[in-house]
Each structure stands twice: as structure tokens, then as C-alpha cells.
Amino acid sequence: MQELGHAGYRLAGGSGWRGGAGLMDVAAFDFALPDELIAQEPPAERGGSRLLVMDRQDGGVTHTSFQALPDHLWPGDLLVLNDTRVFPARLLGRRVPSGGAVECLLVRRLPAGEDDSVWEALMHPGQKLKPGAVVVFEQGGVRVHGEVLDRHFFGRRTIRLRAEGAASVADAIDRIGHIPLPPYIARADRLSDRDRYQTVFARERGSIAAPTAGLHFTAAMLETLAQRGIERATVTLHVGYGTFKPVRVEQVEAHSVDAEHYTVSPGTADALTRARRDGRRIIAVGTTTTRALESLRIDEAGGVVPAAGETTLFIHPGHRFRLVQGLVTNFHLPRSSLLMLVAALGGTERVLAAYRAAVAARYRFYSYGDAMLIL
């Protein structure tokens, strides 16, 4: 879907702070990246990525492998992962009756329907899909009918779905849908992506994109971390369009992100509370985990309060972190809200310097690329 494409690459200069107003320019988060460093495939083996370790205090950079991650963590650290599961949210079909090709990315299920039947979606070609337009997606005896109910900005539509040849709309989507690989992966999805574009700890179905920092972890790595006394907890944040929404404004503070649903259980909240009280580090695996954690309320006694709901939290430089002290993440798009989140934790100049070091060392970027650890 063209809507999810990335911005052009330009090299940032200066601090990015606009004089007088105290606002930050989005242009401060540009960086130069050769196209050949955008990973098109996952590493040959899960966990086979490189790891760039950045010190939050001085910006110092260490180059190593992801297998060395346990060596950079301390016994007692609390590692928090996002256990959301990606579903095949990309549907390819045709318009009725013209037969013209149509593409639909299911972004968010709306409460107006039963059985996953009403969705907010990104659809192409947008100009021909007005309210009342009918589309169909089918494969192997399974058919999903769609009717456009409403039209919104930037290619978004409200669409009602109905399934034939499957137990439910959700079952039909799982059977005929495609894994929604990001548009900078310039190839069609394959059956293997259903495994590789999914974390080994994925549990709760609901994301249109993987929490990619988690893709590096293997069951063996998780066991090694446990054996070294590194505690683990999970949150659920279903990755939606809000994570990837392009920044179309000139000043960072004018941007907003769309709501995404998250859940933090009482057990995880208790683990977070104990870590805070003990003075142990809380390390988030991924920007989505970070947003879920930083959305939580801390009560007067210092306890982290469990929660379930929607978050529109936009973390950018100036954010005061209350829980997260370290971050495992991939390398992100220029001018993106995800890069801004990383810069909020690691410092804009230090993070951009680390990105330049990664480019010089030929790291692989984005969803199937290498990893970064900020401590």
C-alpha cells in the first residue's frame, strides 16, 4: 500500500530545535541511507542478526552480534516483550462488477460489527472505491465479500466483510490473507513469512505488523536469559496504523499517532512495581512495548497499575520516561515517530550518530534488519 511508504532520505544537521518557539523540526530526524541496506529477507537463522550497543550517557557504540545480548544485561534486569500476534491482514481481490484489481489492508476492527465484520482499512485504488462499492477476495473455495461503507482521508475506508466457505470472517482472513510485509520489502510475501514475520512468543492475535525487535529472539535465547537471572514479562499492544502513520507536519509536536489497543496484566504490573522498588533496570523490547509501558499509571504508593485500553501516546524528545530505562529495537525510518521515540530515550544527536555508524558498518535496516540496544 503506497500510504505506508517511507519518506525520502536527507541528511539531518544541527540540533533540530527551532529558535524561539522551543519546537523541534521533523527534519532533524532525517538521515542518509543507501537502498541496499534495507533488508529484504530475514537472516538465514533467527537470531543471526548483528547488534549495535549504544551507551545512553556518552553515545559510545559497540558492534557485536545479537547472540551476545545476554552479556550486556545484568541479573535482575526486567526484560519486557510484546506478545501480540500478526494476522494476514492484506487482502488481494477484485472490484465487482468491473473485475479491476483491489488491495485492502485491514487496519482496525470497529465495534459496529459482529464476527470481525466491520473494519477500518487502507484500500487501493482509492479513487474508485466510493461508498457502496463492492469487492471480493477469494482463494481455494474461501470467499470474502466486502462493501465500502464510508470514505476517509489518505485512502482509508470503512468496509463491511462477509465470508463464504469458512467458519467466520476471521477464519476466512487467516486462510486467504497475506502477511502485510512493509512496503520497503520489495517482494511478495511468501509462506515462510508467516513464521519469520512473527515472534516466537506471539500469543494474542491482532497486529497488522510484527513488533520487529522481538523477531531476533529464539527459544534458546530466552532460556539463556532466564538462566542468567534476567526476569521476563509480557505486555500486549496490537500494532496498527498508528505505529507507521507518516509524519506529515514540519514540527514534531504537531504530529499525533492513532490509537492502538494494549493490555498490561496484573502479573506484569506487579513485576514492574517490584523492579522499580528494587532499583532494577526495566528494558523494553521494541517501541510498541515502550509505548504500552509508558502509558501506564503509577499510583501514590509507587505501584504500577495494570490496564487495558487504547493509547495514543506519542513519545518524542522531551518525554520523561517513568518506567523504561533500556531498549532493544531495530533501525527505523527517517522522519518517523519510531525514530523519534528512540531519540527520546537515547538523545537525538547520539542516536543519529549511532545510525551513521550503523550505515558505515553496513548494518541491515528496518523490519528484517539488525538490532540496536540502548542502555
PyMOL commands that set and color helices and strands:
alter all, ss='L'
color gray80, all
select helices_A, chain A and resi 2-4+26-29+35-37+66-72+126-128+169-176+193-196+212-216+219-227+241-244+252-254+266-278+287-294+337-346+348-360
alter helices_A, ss='H'
color red, helices_A
select strands_A, chain A and resi 17-18+23-24+50-54+61-65+78-82+84-86+90-96+101-109+118-124+134-139+142-151+156-164+204-207+231-237+260-264+282-285+297-298+304-305+307-311+326-330+371-374
alter strands_A, ss='S'
color yellow, strands_A
deselect
rebuild
show_as cartoon
